[in-house]
Amino acid sequence: MANIGFIGMGVMGGPIAGHLAKAGHQLSVYNRSRSKADAWVGQYGGTLAENPAAAALDKQIVITCVGNDDDLASVTMGRDGAFSTMASGSLFIDHTTVSARIARQLAVEAEGRAIHVVDAPVSGGQAGAENGTLSIMCGGSEQAFAAAEPVMSAYAGRIVHVGRTGAGQTTKMCNQIAIAGVLEGLSEALRFAQASQLDLDKVHEAISGGAAQSWQMDNRWATMAQDKFDFGFAVDWMRKDLGLAIEEARTNGATIPVAALVDQFYAEVQAAGGGRNDTSSLVSRLPKRK
């Protein structure tokens, strides 16, 4: 069992760290809002760290799951950042969805300190974190991935080493681009069925067994029809992720017009007060037949 420093005890990080504790690892945890870390320690044990550097001190592995590029830079390279106390030969795993740019920057910074780095964004949402069934897409060296995979298996259903540093983050962008297109198509199909006065359960039964089938259709068709949008991954987060993909596309020359358009549709949902609704609330911007 490993001694692990875990930074970021939010809706994803908290459950992930919980699976590590249940697996027998020893954890020192830090969260910017101390109350969340206090609650986690109260439930799972371990120790509470005063800052990221303290969480990382004398640890074999440090794992982060924070909010964005700035947060990640702060907890790793900032004042009292984890890199300041991580030992040579230790392993750093980042589960935050961030830009490929900062993933590469961290790898360069860590290389000078002989720290192994894996950028490892996740898919599966809060439910996946709680159930230990996340899909993890990883970038980094073969050596770093080999060290990280056994640890991540405590909370993942699928772990794939995609390629070099940054490849995990760009693969997560592929994931979000694909989801955006699927949800827009699903939203339009649902509203079309309603306008046609079809039995929505029968429509789902008919089309979910063919080429239109998707995870989103199987899990969100019924709830979208009922205007229920409280299923974890928020519109605000999706806009952040799509923004990262759009920024990366400017660098790599890819053309992603549908993702850019759906990003603007999500901006409409935000403007209507739906920023904390889950991503299936995309349907809410389309008029419903009276």
C-alpha positions as CSV (number, residue, x, y, z in Angstrom):
1,M,0.0,0.0,0.0
2,A,1.2,3.5,-0.8
3,N,1.5,6.8,1.1
4,I,-0.5,9.2,-1.0
5,G,-1.1,13.0,-0.9
6,F,-4.5,13.9,-2.4
7,I,-5.3,17.5,-3.3
8,G,-8.9,18.4,-4.2
9,M,-11.8,16.9,-2.3
10,G,-14.7,18.0,-4.4
11,V,-17.5,15.9,-6.0
12,M,-14.9,13.9,-8.0
13,G,-11.8,14.0,-5.8
14,G,-13.6,13.1,-2.6
15,P,-15.0,9.8,-3.8
16,I,-11.8,8.9,-5.7
17,A,-9.8,9.4,-2.5
18,G,-12.4,7.4,-0.6
19,H,-11.8,4.4,-2.9
20,L,-8.1,4.7,-2.3
21,A,-8.6,4.7,1.5
22,K,-10.9,1.7,1.3
23,A,-8.2,-0.1,-0.7
24,G,-5.8,0.4,2.2
25,H,-3.7,3.3,1.1
26,Q,-2.6,5.9,3.6
27,L,-3.8,9.4,2.6
28,S,-2.9,12.9,3.6
29,V,-5.5,15.3,2.0
30,Y,-5.8,19.0,1.3
31,N,-8.7,21.1,0.0
32,R,-8.9,24.8,-0.5
33,S,-12.2,24.8,1.4
34,R,-11.0,23.1,4.6
35,S,-14.5,21.9,5.6
36,K,-14.6,19.4,2.8
37,A,-11.2,17.9,3.8
38,D,-12.4,17.8,7.4
39,A,-15.5,15.9,6.4
40,W,-13.5,13.5,4.3
41,V,-11.1,12.7,7.2
42,G,-14.0,12.3,9.5
43,Q,-15.4,9.6,7.2
44,Y,-12.3,7.8,5.9
45,G,-9.5,8.6,8.3
46,G,-6.1,9.8,7.1
47,T,-4.5,13.1,7.9
48,L,-5.4,16.7,7.1
49,A,-2.7,18.8,5.5
50,E,-2.4,22.5,5.9
51,N,-1.3,23.1,2.3
52,P,-0.4,21.1,-0.9
53,A,3.3,21.0,0.1
54,A,2.4,19.4,3.4
55,A,0.1,16.9,1.6
56,A,3.0,15.9,-0.7
57,L,5.8,15.7,1.9
58,D,7.3,12.2,2.1
59,K,4.6,10.7,-0.2
60,Q,5.3,8.2,-2.9
61,I,2.3,9.4,-4.9
62,V,0.5,12.8,-5.2
63,I,-2.9,13.0,-6.9
64,T,-4.7,16.2,-7.8
65,C,-8.3,16.7,-8.8
66,V,-9.0,20.5,-8.8
67,G,-10.8,23.0,-10.9
68,N,-8.9,24.5,-13.8
69,D,-5.4,25.5,-15.1
70,D,-4.9,28.2,-12.6
71,D,-5.9,26.0,-9.7
72,L,-3.6,23.2,-10.9
73,A,-0.7,25.6,-11.3
74,S,-1.2,26.9,-7.8
75,V,-1.3,23.6,-6.0
76,T,1.7,22.2,-7.9
77,M,4.1,25.1,-8.7
78,G,2.8,27.9,-6.5
79,R,3.7,29.0,-3.1
80,D,3.5,25.9,-0.8
81,G,2.9,23.8,-4.0
82,A,3.2,20.1,-4.0
83,F,6.3,20.0,-6.3
84,S,8.3,21.9,-3.7
85,T,8.3,18.8,-1.4
86,M,7.8,15.9,-3.7
87,A,10.8,13.5,-3.7
88,S,12.9,12.4,-6.6
89,G,11.3,9.3,-8.2
90,S,7.8,10.0,-6.8
91,L,4.7,9.9,-9.0
92,F,2.3,12.7,-9.8
93,I,-1.2,11.9,-11.2
94,D,-3.5,14.7,-12.3
95,H,-7.2,14.0,-12.7
96,T,-8.2,17.6,-13.4
97,T,-9.6,18.4,-16.9
98,V,-7.2,21.2,-18.0
99,S,-5.4,22.4,-21.1
100,A,-2.8,20.2,-22.8
101,R,-0.5,23.2,-22.5
102,I,-0.3,23.1,-18.7
103,A,-0.1,19.3,-18.7
104,R,3.1,19.6,-20.8
105,Q,4.3,22.5,-18.7
106,L,4.0,20.4,-15.5
107,A,5.8,17.5,-17.1
108,V,8.7,19.7,-18.0
109,E,8.8,21.2,-14.5
110,A,8.6,17.7,-12.9
111,E,11.3,16.3,-15.2
112,G,13.8,18.7,-13.6
113,R,12.9,17.3,-10.2
114,A,12.9,13.6,-11.4
115,I,9.2,13.3,-10.7
116,H,7.1,11.0,-12.9
117,V,3.9,12.6,-14.3
118,V,0.7,11.3,-15.7
119,D,-2.1,13.6,-17.1
120,A,-5.1,11.5,-16.4
121,P,-8.5,13.2,-16.9
122,V,-11.6,11.1,-16.2
123,S,-15.0,10.5,-17.7
124,G,-18.0,9.0,-16.0
125,G,-19.1,11.9,-13.8
126,Q,-19.9,12.0,-10.1
127,A,-21.7,8.6,-10.3
128,G,-18.6,7.0,-11.9
129,A,-16.4,8.5,-9.1
130,E,-18.7,7.2,-6.4
131,N,-19.1,3.8,-8.0
132,G,-15.4,3.4,-8.8
133,T,-16.1,2.9,-12.5
134,L,-14.4,5.9,-14.1
135,S,-12.8,5.8,-17.5
136,I,-9.3,7.3,-17.4
137,M,-7.4,8.5,-20.4
138,C,-3.7,8.9,-19.7
139,G,-0.7,10.7,-21.1
140,G,2.9,10.3,-20.1
141,S,5.8,7.9,-20.3
142,E,5.4,4.2,-20.2
143,Q,7.3,4.1,-16.9
144,A,5.0,6.7,-15.3
145,F,1.8,5.0,-16.6
146,A,3.0,1.6,-15.3
147,A,3.4,3.1,-11.8
148,A,0.1,4.8,-11.9
149,E,-2.2,2.1,-13.3
150,P,-2.4,-0.2,-10.2
151,V,-3.3,2.8,-8.0
152,M,-6.0,4.1,-10.4
153,S,-7.5,0.6,-10.7
154,A,-9.1,1.3,-7.2
155,Y,-11.6,3.7,-8.8
156,A,-11.7,3.0,-12.5
157,G,-13.5,0.6,-14.8
158,R,-11.3,1.5,-17.8
159,I,-7.7,2.9,-18.0
160,V,-6.1,3.6,-21.3
161,H,-2.5,4.9,-21.9
162,V,-3.2,7.0,-25.0
163,G,0.3,8.4,-25.6
164,R,2.8,11.0,-24.6
165,T,2.4,13.9,-22.2
166,G,-0.8,15.9,-22.9
167,A,-2.5,13.0,-24.8
168,G,-4.7,12.3,-21.8
169,Q,-6.0,15.9,-21.9
170,T,-6.5,16.0,-25.7
171,T,-8.3,12.7,-25.5
172,K,-10.7,14.1,-22.9
173,M,-11.3,17.0,-25.4
174,C,-12.3,14.3,-28.0
175,N,-14.7,12.9,-25.4
176,Q,-16.4,16.2,-24.7
177,I,-16.6,17.1,-28.4
178,A,-18.4,13.8,-29.1
179,I,-20.7,14.2,-26.1
180,A,-21.7,17.8,-27.2
181,G,-22.7,16.6,-30.7
182,V,-24.7,13.6,-29.3
183,L,-26.6,15.7,-26.8
184,E,-27.6,18.3,-29.4
185,G,-28.8,15.5,-31.7
186,L,-30.7,13.9,-28.8
187,S,-32.3,17.2,-27.8
188,E,-33.5,17.9,-31.3
189,A,-34.8,14.3,-31.7
190,L,-36.7,14.5,-28.4
191,R,-38.4,17.8,-29.3
192,F,-39.2,16.5,-32.7
193,A,-40.9,13.5,-31.2
194,Q,-42.9,15.7,-28.8
195,A,-43.9,18.0,-31.7
196,S,-45.1,14.9,-33.6
197,Q,-47.1,13.8,-30.5
198,L,-45.4,10.5,-30.4
199,D,-45.3,8.2,-27.4
200,L,-41.8,9.0,-26.1
201,D,-41.3,5.6,-24.4
202,K,-42.2,3.9,-27.7
203,V,-39.8,6.1,-29.6
204,H,-37.0,5.3,-27.3
205,E,-37.8,1.6,-27.5
206,A,-37.8,1.8,-31.3
207,I,-34.6,3.8,-31.9
208,S,-32.4,2.8,-29.0
209,G,-31.8,-0.6,-30.4
210,G,-30.3,0.8,-33.6
211,A,-27.6,3.1,-34.9
212,A,-29.0,6.1,-32.8
213,Q,-28.3,4.3,-29.5
214,S,-26.0,6.1,-27.1
215,W,-25.3,6.2,-23.4
216,Q,-26.9,9.6,-23.3
217,M,-30.1,8.3,-24.9
218,D,-30.3,5.3,-22.6
219,N,-29.7,7.4,-19.4
220,R,-31.1,10.8,-20.2
221,W,-34.0,10.5,-22.8
222,A,-36.7,10.0,-20.1
223,T,-35.3,12.6,-17.7
224,M,-34.9,15.2,-20.5
225,A,-38.5,14.6,-21.4
226,Q,-39.5,15.3,-17.7
227,D,-37.3,18.5,-17.5
228,K,-35.1,16.9,-14.8
229,F,-31.5,18.1,-15.0
230,D,-29.9,17.2,-11.7
231,F,-27.4,14.6,-12.7
232,G,-24.0,15.8,-11.8
233,F,-21.8,17.2,-14.6
234,A,-22.8,20.9,-14.9
235,V,-23.2,23.1,-17.9
236,D,-20.6,25.4,-16.4
237,W,-18.0,22.6,-16.4
238,M,-19.0,21.5,-19.9
239,R,-18.4,25.1,-21.2
240,K,-15.0,25.1,-19.6
241,D,-14.1,21.8,-21.3
242,L,-15.4,22.8,-24.7
243,G,-13.4,26.0,-24.3
244,L,-10.3,24.0,-23.8
245,A,-11.1,21.9,-27.0
246,I,-11.7,25.1,-29.0
247,E,-8.5,26.6,-27.8
248,E,-6.5,23.4,-28.6
249,A,-8.1,23.2,-32.1
250,R,-6.7,26.7,-32.9
251,T,-3.3,25.2,-32.1
252,N,-3.5,21.9,-33.9
253,G,-5.5,23.1,-36.9
254,A,-8.6,20.9,-36.3
255,T,-12.0,22.1,-37.4
256,I,-14.7,21.6,-34.8
257,P,-17.7,23.7,-35.9
258,V,-20.4,21.6,-34.2
259,A,-18.6,21.7,-30.8
260,A,-18.2,25.5,-31.2
261,L,-21.9,25.9,-32.0
262,V,-23.0,23.7,-29.1
263,D,-20.8,25.7,-26.8
264,Q,-22.8,28.8,-27.8
265,F,-26.0,26.9,-27.2
266,Y,-24.8,26.1,-23.7
267,A,-24.0,29.8,-23.2
268,E,-27.8,30.3,-23.8
269,V,-28.6,27.8,-21.1
270,Q,-26.2,29.6,-18.7
271,A,-27.8,33.0,-19.5
272,A,-31.2,31.5,-18.6
273,G,-29.8,30.5,-15.2
274,G,-29.0,26.9,-16.0
275,G,-25.3,26.9,-15.4
276,R,-25.5,24.4,-12.6
277,N,-27.9,22.1,-14.4
278,D,-26.4,18.9,-15.9
279,T,-25.4,18.8,-19.6
280,S,-28.7,17.2,-20.7
281,S,-30.3,20.6,-20.0
282,L,-29.2,21.5,-23.5
283,V,-32.7,20.5,-24.5
284,S,-34.2,23.4,-22.4
285,R,-33.2,26.0,-25.0
286,L,-35.4,24.3,-27.6
287,P,-39.1,25.3,-27.5
288,K,-41.5,22.6,-26.4
289,R,-44.9,22.0,-28.1
290,K,-47.7,23.2,-25.9
